[in-house]
Structure formats: C-alpha cells, structure tokens
C-alpha cells in the first residue's frame, strides 16, 4: 500500500522464533510465588544499548517486586489491541474497567513470513486461526527475572522480577524491559517494540497480576485494530496525548489540549497550539510543531513517525509525511492527517488511494472510500483488514469493500460507516460483513 510500504524503514532486531513447536507445554501444577517460569522465551525484541550490555550490574533487576494487595476480580476478561496499544481489563461482576498502555511486537518486514506486515504479536492468531486465548495460574508467575538469548547464550535479567503471564505458549504479558535495572522495574515505550510478547508498565503488570491472581482461566481476546465500544468510541488510556481520539477539547486532558477534526478520517484527534516547539511525554515518540493544515497561520503539535509507531498506524487516518517545522526550517517525518490509501480507507480524490484503487463516493466536503472494481475477488494487503467483492449500488456497482467484525463493534471500519452483511458479487449465497458508507 502507498505508505504501508514504509515498513522497510523498520529493521527487526531478531528473527521470529520457529512456529507453534516453540511454545512450551503447561506445567502440571500452578507455580508458587516467586518461581521462575520455565518457558523457552521468544527473542526479547528491541533493547536500548545500555540495556543490552551484560555487565553484571543489575541493580534491582534480580529482586522480585511486591504484588499489591488488591481486591481480586470475579470474572475478569482481557482485550489486547495491537494497533490500539492497549490492554483492557474488565470484570462485569464487580464493575472494574481499566485500560493499560501496551508495547506489542515490532512490525515484521520479512517477506514471506507468516506475520509479514503485521505486529509479531499476531503470530498465535495466524498460526492457530483464533483470536481467543487464556491466562492460567499454571503458565503464570509473579516473579520472572532471566531471559536467555538462544543465539549467544547471553543471560539478561530483563523481566526484572515482575509478573509474566502467558496467553499463548511463550507469548505473554510482562514488564517493560527498558531500563530494567530501575527499582520500579523499568519504563515502557508505548509502541511496536517487542518480539511478540506484550510489554506493560511495571506498576500496571503488577496490578493486573494482583487483580486476576488465582482465577482458574482468564479469557484473552487479541485483535489487530483499536478496540471500540458499541457507540464507536475508541478504548484508550484516560490520560490523552497527541493523536488520541477525541470529541471535545476536554477529552485532551493535558495543558493546552485541543481537539481537531481529521477532515479525511472523520474523527477528532488531540493536539495543541505551538509556535515552534512542542512538549514531549515519556514513553511516546518525540513531538514536532507543524503548520495546521486547516489554517497555515497556526502551528499544531503532532508526533514524529518512528519504528515505535510504524507508519503512524496507531492513529486513525494519519500517515508519515515530510513536513517543515512551523516558524522554522527543520524538517521531519511526522504523523499527519491523510488517507492510508487501502481498500476501505477514506479519500477525496483518486490520488489519495494506492495504485490500483480509486476514490468513490466523495463530495467537496465529505470523503468517499478507496476501492476498485471487481468481479468476484479482491486483493488483500498484509497487516490490514481483509476485503470482499460486493455489488454496492451507492458506489457504482461491483466494488471491493473492507471486511469487518460485528463482535468487535466494527473496529475495522472508518467513521460514518456501518458493518453490514453482503453477498459476494455474482455469488450471493457467500455472505460476509463489510464496511458500508452511511
């Protein structure tokens, strides 16, 4: 896809572990507190140069961290959103509902691999054909410390004495890895940083473990797209930052928070005014002050595009764009409102779409959809929702539309569209759900 091809800018640090056989079998009995979990770990993923140095000075990394004394949940469920960078823990029995920041697997650039174009955390979904997994006491531990690099034999205490909760073999929820020597267990970079596991803030993984400890089986649903509620709102952290979705300025709950409408995507995003520079927040990509595309006399803050937020995919209808600093000459590749260009993405003109796609249904004020004519089948792109050929009169006849999932509240669909059943063009008995413009 047009800018999805920027995947080549991301170099993976390690090679993906071999398939399902790499996953360990469950121990016969629950592990005791403070016991190392005996699994054949995946490669850890990206490490900072300081963290990668086996100098034997481990600080607090070899000390088990205290599990907080918290009320246990009765019927907990977890949803992991890879592009949304969230771990969502809920319990309908007690009313508990909290969203945690996540650092899932890096984006795989190895052509031909099962996860090409995807986060490496997608491997269990693709290998086993399911999005639903479970965390059990027998494959969890309150204190995991050591990781061994299988290619070199080097041991590092990157897990820092924090909980390690397997949801599929050696794919697990665990601590942040970065700065693992720190007394608190380290610092999370919220983005695509691991080799398949889901990294969390140290305090967050401790809370999650404390809340679900002892539950026989905690359902875990994993999805590529950002999680959404039934009313379309995105599930995200309570503390917003640049690029977070919003409806009002109050949703952007930081100093100077401003909610702007993305004219292409149709959803609001958080920013703030700037004259030359912008503030940064720990764990997020560096910010950049750019001209406001709706008013070039004003500046607004956005995030730079890096491997951590590869192709700007955590932000709806944003794309990596070369821009100059507002009131300056410095240039950067920043995440700016734009169409990704794939089938089902919003657009105003054909040039907004990838090669082979055209823009249908757009007006001077309202976006249309990127699509292409079809007779029976449509092309899919690795790392993005599937497609389906339907005869949609509002778009001029047989065209390709994006597939969607009703059970996930149509999280694949852009704004102002619904997830509806349609028959395949020419073969109406074959029915799928697709994103249909309202």
C-alpha positions as CSV (number, residue, x, y, z in Angstrom):
1,X,0.0,0.0,0.0
2,X,1.1,3.6,-0.6
3,X,2.6,4.3,2.8
4,X,2.2,0.9,4.3
5,X,5.4,0.2,2.3
6,X,7.3,2.3,4.8
7,X,7.6,-1.0,6.7
8,X,11.1,-1.2,5.1
9,X,12.2,1.7,7.3
10,X,11.8,-0.6,10.3
11,X,14.6,-3.1,10.9
12,X,13.8,-6.0,13.2
13,X,16.4,-6.8,15.8
14,X,15.8,-10.5,15.9
15,X,14.4,-13.3,13.8
16,X,11.0,-14.7,14.7
17,X,11.1,-17.9,16.7
18,X,10.0,-21.1,14.9
19,X,6.3,-21.8,14.9
20,X,3.9,-23.5,17.4
21,X,6.6,-26.0,18.5
22,X,8.4,-23.2,20.2
23,X,5.6,-22.8,22.7
24,X,6.0,-24.6,26.0
25,X,3.6,-27.1,27.5
26,X,1.8,-26.1,30.6
27,X,3.3,-27.1,33.9
28,X,1.2,-29.8,35.7
29,X,0.5,-27.6,38.7
30,X,0.3,-23.8,39.4
31,X,3.6,-22.2,40.1
32,X,4.4,-21.0,43.6
33,X,5.0,-17.3,44.3
34,X,8.5,-16.2,43.2
35,X,9.1,-19.2,41.0
36,X,10.8,-18.7,37.6
37,X,8.5,-19.8,34.8
38,X,10.2,-22.4,32.7
39,X,9.4,-21.4,29.2
40,X,11.5,-21.2,26.0
41,X,11.3,-17.4,25.7
42,X,10.9,-15.6,22.4
43,X,13.6,-13.1,21.4
44,X,13.0,-10.1,23.6
45,X,12.8,-7.6,20.8
46,X,14.4,-4.1,20.7
47,X,16.7,-3.2,23.6
48,X,18.5,0.1,24.2
49,X,22.3,-0.1,24.0
50,X,22.6,0.3,27.8
51,X,20.1,-2.5,28.5
52,X,21.8,-4.8,26.0
53,X,25.1,-4.7,27.9
54,X,25.7,-7.8,30.1
55,X,27.9,-6.0,32.6
56,X,26.7,-7.9,35.7
57,X,25.5,-4.7,37.3
58,X,21.8,-5.5,37.6
59,X,20.6,-3.0,40.2
60,X,17.1,-4.1,41.3
61,X,16.5,-6.4,38.3
62,X,17.1,-9.6,40.2
63,X,14.7,-8.6,43.0
64,X,11.1,-9.9,43.0
65,X,8.7,-6.9,43.0
66,X,6.0,-6.9,45.6
67,X,2.5,-7.8,44.4
68,X,0.0,-5.2,45.5
69,X,-2.8,-6.3,47.9
70,X,-5.8,-5.6,45.7
71,X,-9.4,-6.9,45.6
72,X,-9.5,-10.0,43.3
73,X,-11.7,-9.8,40.3
74,X,-14.5,-12.4,40.0
75,X,-15.0,-12.8,36.2
76,X,-12.1,-10.9,34.6
77,X,-11.7,-10.6,30.8
78,X,-8.8,-9.1,28.8
79,X,-8.8,-7.5,25.4
80,X,-5.4,-6.8,23.8
81,X,-5.4,-4.3,20.9
82,X,-2.2,-4.3,18.9
83,X,-2.7,-1.2,16.8
84,X,-4.5,0.5,19.7
85,X,-1.5,-0.2,22.0
86,X,-3.9,-1.2,24.9
87,X,-4.6,-4.0,27.4
88,X,-8.2,-3.7,28.6
89,X,-9.1,-5.5,31.8
90,X,-12.8,-5.6,32.7
91,X,-15.0,-7.5,35.2
92,X,-18.7,-7.2,34.8
93,X,-19.3,-8.8,38.1
94,X,-17.6,-6.0,40.1
95,X,-17.7,-3.1,37.6
96,X,-13.9,-3.0,37.3
97,X,-12.8,-1.4,34.0
98,X,-9.3,-0.2,33.3
99,X,-7.2,0.4,30.2
100,X,-3.4,-0.1,30.4
101,X,-0.7,1.1,27.9
102,X,0.9,-1.7,25.8
103,X,4.1,-2.3,23.8
104,X,3.3,-5.2,21.4
105,X,5.6,-6.8,18.8
106,X,7.5,-4.9,16.2
107,X,6.2,-4.9,12.6
108,X,7.6,-7.8,10.7
109,X,9.3,-6.8,7.4
110,X,10.5,-10.2,6.4
111,X,8.8,-11.0,3.1
112,X,7.2,-14.5,3.1
113,X,7.0,-14.9,6.9
114,X,3.6,-15.7,8.5
115,X,3.5,-12.2,10.2
116,X,4.8,-10.1,7.2
117,X,3.3,-6.6,7.6
118,X,1.9,-7.5,11.0
119,X,3.0,-7.0,14.5
120,X,4.9,-10.0,15.6
121,X,2.3,-10.5,18.3
122,X,-0.1,-11.6,15.6
123,X,1.7,-15.0,15.2
124,X,-0.5,-17.0,17.6
125,X,-3.6,-15.6,15.8
126,X,-2.4,-16.6,12.4
127,X,-0.8,-19.9,13.4
128,X,-3.9,-21.2,15.3
129,X,-6.7,-19.4,13.5
130,X,-8.2,-17.8,16.6
131,X,-8.2,-14.5,18.4
132,X,-9.2,-16.1,21.8
133,X,-6.7,-17.4,24.3
134,X,-6.5,-17.6,28.1
135,X,-4.2,-16.8,31.1
136,X,-3.9,-19.6,33.7
137,X,-2.1,-19.9,37.0
138,X,-0.1,-22.9,35.7
139,X,1.5,-20.7,33.0
140,X,2.0,-17.5,35.0
141,X,4.4,-16.4,37.7
142,X,4.6,-13.4,40.0
143,X,8.3,-13.1,39.5
144,X,10.2,-13.7,36.3
145,X,13.8,-12.5,36.0
146,X,16.0,-14.1,33.5
147,X,15.9,-14.2,29.7
148,X,18.5,-16.1,27.6
149,X,19.5,-15.1,24.1
150,X,19.3,-18.5,22.3
151,X,21.7,-17.4,19.6
152,X,24.5,-16.3,22.0
153,X,23.7,-17.9,25.4
154,X,23.8,-14.5,27.0
155,X,21.6,-14.1,30.0
156,X,20.0,-10.8,31.0
157,X,17.5,-10.1,33.8
158,X,15.2,-8.1,31.5
159,X,12.0,-9.3,33.2
160,X,13.1,-7.6,36.3
161,X,11.3,-9.7,38.9
162,X,7.9,-8.7,37.6
163,X,4.9,-11.0,36.7
164,X,4.9,-13.0,33.5
165,X,1.5,-14.1,32.3
166,X,1.4,-16.4,29.2
167,X,-1.7,-16.1,27.0
168,X,-0.4,-18.4,24.2
169,X,2.7,-20.5,24.9
170,X,5.7,-18.1,25.3
171,X,3.6,-15.1,24.1
172,X,2.9,-13.3,27.3
173,X,2.1,-10.1,29.2
174,X,5.2,-8.9,31.1
175,X,7.1,-5.8,32.2
176,X,8.6,-3.0,30.2
177,X,12.1,-4.4,29.7
178,X,13.6,-0.9,29.0
179,X,15.7,0.3,32.0
180,X,15.0,-3.0,33.7
181,X,17.7,-2.2,36.4
182,X,15.5,0.5,37.9
183,X,13.9,0.0,41.3
184,X,10.4,0.1,39.8
185,X,11.2,-2.5,37.1
186,X,11.7,-0.2,34.1
187,X,9.9,2.2,31.7
188,X,7.5,1.4,28.8
189,X,7.8,2.7,25.3
190,X,4.2,2.6,24.1
191,X,4.6,1.2,20.6
192,X,5.7,-1.7,18.5
193,X,8.8,-2.7,20.4
194,X,8.8,-6.4,21.4
195,X,9.4,-9.7,19.6
196,X,5.8,-10.9,20.2
197,X,5.0,-10.5,23.9
198,X,3.0,-7.6,25.2
199,X,5.1,-5.2,27.3
200,X,3.3,-3.2,30.1
201,X,4.3,-0.6,32.6
202,X,5.8,-2.2,35.7
203,X,3.0,-0.9,38.0
204,X,0.4,-2.0,35.5
205,X,1.6,-5.6,35.2
206,X,1.7,-5.8,39.0
207,X,-1.9,-4.5,39.3
208,X,-3.1,-6.8,36.5
209,X,-1.5,-9.8,38.2
210,X,-2.8,-8.8,41.6
211,X,-6.3,-8.5,40.2
212,X,-6.5,-11.8,38.5
213,X,-4.2,-14.0,40.7
214,X,-5.8,-17.3,41.4
215,X,-8.5,-17.1,38.7
216,X,-8.6,-20.5,37.0
217,X,-8.8,-19.1,33.5
218,X,-8.9,-15.5,32.3
219,X,-10.2,-15.1,28.7
220,X,-7.9,-13.0,26.5
221,X,-9.1,-11.7,23.2
222,X,-6.4,-10.3,20.8
223,X,-7.2,-8.1,17.9
224,X,-5.2,-6.1,15.4
225,X,-7.5,-3.0,15.3
226,X,-8.1,-0.5,18.1
227,X,-10.8,-1.7,20.4
228,X,-14.1,0.3,20.2
229,X,-17.2,0.5,22.3
230,X,-20.7,-0.1,20.8
231,X,-21.1,3.7,20.2
232,X,-17.9,3.8,18.2
233,X,-15.7,5.4,20.8
234,X,-12.1,4.1,20.9
235,X,-11.0,2.4,24.1
236,X,-7.8,4.2,25.2
237,X,-6.0,5.5,28.3
238,X,-7.7,8.0,30.5
239,X,-4.7,10.3,30.1
240,X,-4.8,11.6,26.5
241,X,-1.8,12.7,24.4
242,X,-1.1,13.9,20.9
243,X,-3.0,11.8,18.4
244,X,-5.5,10.4,20.8
245,X,-9.1,10.3,19.6
246,X,-11.4,13.0,21.0
247,X,-14.8,14.6,20.6
248,X,-14.2,17.8,22.6
249,X,-11.2,19.8,23.9
250,X,-11.9,18.4,27.4
251,X,-11.0,14.9,26.1
252,X,-7.5,16.1,25.5
253,X,-6.9,16.4,29.2
254,X,-3.4,17.9,29.3
255,X,-2.3,21.5,29.4
256,X,-3.3,23.3,26.2
257,X,-5.3,20.3,24.9
258,X,-7.1,20.9,21.7
259,X,-9.4,18.5,19.8
260,X,-9.3,18.9,16.0
261,X,-11.4,17.2,13.3
262,X,-9.4,15.0,10.9
263,X,-11.1,16.0,7.7
264,X,-10.0,12.8,6.0
265,X,-10.8,10.2,8.6
266,X,-13.8,12.0,10.1
267,X,-12.7,11.5,13.8
268,X,-11.3,14.1,16.2
269,X,-7.6,13.9,17.3
270,X,-5.8,15.6,20.2
271,X,-3.1,18.3,19.6
272,X,-2.2,21.7,21.0
273,X,-1.1,25.0,19.6
274,X,2.6,25.7,19.2
275,X,4.8,28.5,17.8
276,X,8.0,26.4,17.1
277,X,8.4,23.6,19.6
278,X,6.2,21.1,21.5
279,X,6.4,19.2,24.8
280,X,7.3,15.5,24.8
281,X,6.0,12.8,27.1
282,X,8.0,9.8,28.4
283,X,7.2,6.6,26.5
284,X,5.9,8.3,23.4
285,X,7.6,9.3,20.1
286,X,9.1,12.8,20.0
287,X,6.7,15.6,19.1
288,X,7.0,18.2,16.3
289,X,5.4,21.6,15.7
290,X,3.9,21.7,12.2
291,X,1.7,24.1,10.2
292,X,-2.0,23.4,10.8
293,X,-3.4,22.1,7.5
294,X,-6.7,23.8,8.2
295,X,-5.0,27.2,9.0
296,X,-1.4,27.6,7.8
297,X,-1.0,30.7,10.0
298,X,-1.1,28.5,13.1
299,X,1.0,25.7,14.4
300,X,-0.1,22.4,16.0
301,X,1.7,19.5,17.7
302,X,2.0,16.0,16.2
303,X,4.2,13.0,16.8
304,X,7.2,12.1,14.6
305,X,7.0,8.7,12.9
306,X,9.5,6.1,14.1
307,X,9.7,2.4,14.3
308,X,7.8,2.6,17.6
309,X,4.7,4.0,15.9
310,X,5.5,2.4,12.5
311,X,3.6,4.0,9.6
312,X,1.6,6.0,12.2
313,X,-0.8,3.0,12.3
314,X,-1.9,3.6,15.9
315,X,-3.6,6.9,14.8
316,X,-6.7,6.7,12.6
317,X,-6.2,8.1,9.1
318,X,-2.7,9.6,9.8
319,X,0.3,8.9,7.6
320,X,4.1,9.6,7.7
321,X,4.6,12.9,5.9
322,X,7.7,15.0,5.4
323,X,6.9,18.4,6.9
324,X,8.8,21.6,7.9
325,X,8.7,22.9,11.4
326,X,6.2,25.8,11.9
327,X,8.2,29.0,12.1
328,X,11.4,27.1,11.3
329,X,13.5,25.3,8.7
330,X,13.9,21.9,10.4
331,X,12.2,19.0,8.6
332,X,10.9,15.8,10.0
333,X,8.7,12.8,9.0
334,X,5.7,13.3,11.2
335,X,2.2,11.7,11.6
336,X,-0.2,13.9,9.7
337,X,-3.9,13.6,8.7
338,X,-4.0,11.7,5.4
339,X,-5.5,8.6,3.8
340,X,-3.6,5.3,4.1
341,X,-5.0,4.6,0.6
342,X,-6.1,1.0,1.1
343,X,-9.5,-0.5,0.3
344,X,-12.0,0.9,2.8
345,X,-9.9,4.0,3.7
346,X,-11.4,7.4,3.4
347,X,-10.4,9.6,0.4
348,X,-11.3,12.8,-1.5
349,X,-9.5,12.1,-4.8
350,X,-8.0,9.1,-6.6
351,X,-4.5,10.2,-5.7
352,X,-5.4,9.7,-2.0
353,X,-5.6,5.9,-2.8
354,X,-3.0,3.3,-3.5
355,X,-2.1,2.3,-7.1
356,X,-5.0,0.3,-8.5
357,X,-7.6,1.9,-6.2
358,X,-9.8,4.8,-6.9
359,X,-11.9,7.2,-4.7
360,X,-15.6,6.6,-5.0
361,X,-18.5,8.5,-3.4
362,X,-16.6,11.6,-2.3
363,X,-18.0,15.1,-2.4
364,X,-16.4,18.5,-2.0
365,X,-17.0,18.3,1.8
366,X,-17.4,14.6,2.6
367,X,-14.8,11.8,1.9
368,X,-15.5,8.7,-0.1
369,X,-13.9,5.3,0.0
370,X,-10.8,3.9,-1.7
371,X,-11.9,0.9,-3.7
372,X,-11.6,-0.8,-7.1
373,X,-13.9,-2.6,-9.5
374,X,-14.2,-6.4,-9.0
375,X,-16.0,-9.4,-10.5
376,X,-15.5,-12.0,-7.7
377,X,-12.4,-11.5,-5.6
378,X,-10.4,-8.6,-4.2
379,X,-6.8,-8.1,-3.2
380,X,-5.7,-8.2,0.5
381,X,-2.7,-6.4,2.0
382,X,-0.6,-8.0,4.8
383,X,-1.2,-6.2,8.1
384,X,-4.6,-4.8,7.1
385,X,-8.2,-6.0,7.2
386,X,-9.4,-8.4,4.5
387,X,-11.6,-7.3,1.6
388,X,-14.7,-8.7,-0.2
389,X,-16.3,-8.1,-3.6
390,X,-19.9,-6.9,-3.4
391,X,-22.4,-5.2,-5.7
392,X,-22.9,-1.8,-3.9
393,X,-25.1,0.5,-5.9
394,X,-24.1,3.6,-3.8
395,X,-20.6,3.1,-5.1
396,X,-21.4,2.3,-8.7
397,X,-21.7,-1.4,-8.8
398,X,-19.3,-4.3,-8.1
399,X,-16.5,-3.0,-5.9
400,X,-14.1,-4.1,-3.2
401,X,-15.1,-3.2,0.4
402,X,-13.3,-3.8,3.7
403,X,-14.4,-6.7,5.8
404,X,-15.4,-6.0,9.4
405,X,-16.3,-7.9,12.6
406,X,-19.6,-7.2,14.3
407,X,-18.5,-8.7,17.6
408,X,-15.7,-6.2,17.9
409,X,-18.1,-3.3,17.2
410,X,-16.8,-2.9,13.6
411,X,-13.4,-1.7,14.8
412,X,-12.0,-2.1,11.2
413,X,-14.4,0.5,9.8
414,X,-13.8,4.2,9.3
415,X,-16.1,6.8,10.7
416,X,-19.6,7.2,9.2
417,X,-19.8,3.6,8.1
418,X,-21.6,0.5,9.4
419,X,-20.7,-3.2,9.4
420,X,-23.4,-5.0,7.4
421,X,-23.9,-8.3,5.7
422,X,-23.4,-8.5,2.0
423,X,-23.3,-11.3,-0.6
424,X,-20.4,-11.8,-2.9
425,X,-20.9,-10.2,-6.3
426,X,-22.4,-12.9,-8.6
427,X,-22.4,-15.5,-5.7
428,X,-25.0,-14.1,-3.2
429,X,-25.0,-17.2,-1.1
430,X,-21.5,-16.4,0.1
431,X,-22.0,-13.7,2.8
432,X,-19.6,-11.6,4.7
433,X,-19.8,-8.5,6.8
434,X,-18.3,-5.4,5.2
435,X,-17.9,-1.7,6.0
436,X,-20.6,0.2,4.1
437,X,-20.7,4.0,3.9
438,X,-23.7,5.6,5.6
